[in-house]
């Protein structure tokens, strides 16, 4: 999904740059001045060159000694705002949009300004949507979430019956795995492959807490830590795979 989003943004940005160049050339501005203004505003040099080549291919050339008014930054923010609005309508999260724009090289303050402008627009300016269908990414994530929780509950019930222990105490032993499920579901889009560090961080914290909580000192924390790490890594792998399959 990230690659598709980047490809769509490339096409969108080149289209917006092309429109801007045509507008400025028609106003009598010099092509070099237009290109410099776009570069100073933070546009990618490759995108600018591709837009110019597209214009030259269609024979659109106009040169002048007239200097351009440097309002390219405003144009860039407006273009980013249009892109943000379009992607949000298609179910893309703000976090993913930010990541793609940052990876593309846009300044963070321009990205934040575009997103802020989008959020400040009255809702009446946007078309009403009577039905919002969940994206493939969301469906896969929710499927992994449900499967993980049900599987964990089954493990707790079976383990409780096997050792003849209170289910609540057994549940306490699997808190790190439950925490990993919730963190993975919430932050997989942002962390991506870094999500594999989460099980170790959570289990390490769980292990440390066991030294100061009297009730936990009676538990086999070492064995539980290993079991939780194994289960958590399996769950994290499933969440990560769901992201890759949705791309």
Secondary structure, 3 states (H helix, E strand, C coil): CHHHHHHHHHHHHHHHHHHHHHHHHHCCECHHHHHHHHHHCCCCHHHHHHHHHHHHHCCCCCCCCECCCCCHHHHHHHHHHHHHHHHHHCCCCHHHHHHHHHHHCCCHHHHHHHHHHHHHCCHHHCCCCCCCCCCHHHHHHHHHHHHHHHHHHHHHHHHHHHHCCCHHHHHHHCHHHHHHHHHHHHHHHHHHHHHHHHHHHHHHHHHHHCCCCHHHHHCCHHHHHHHHHHHHHHHHHHHHHHHHHHC
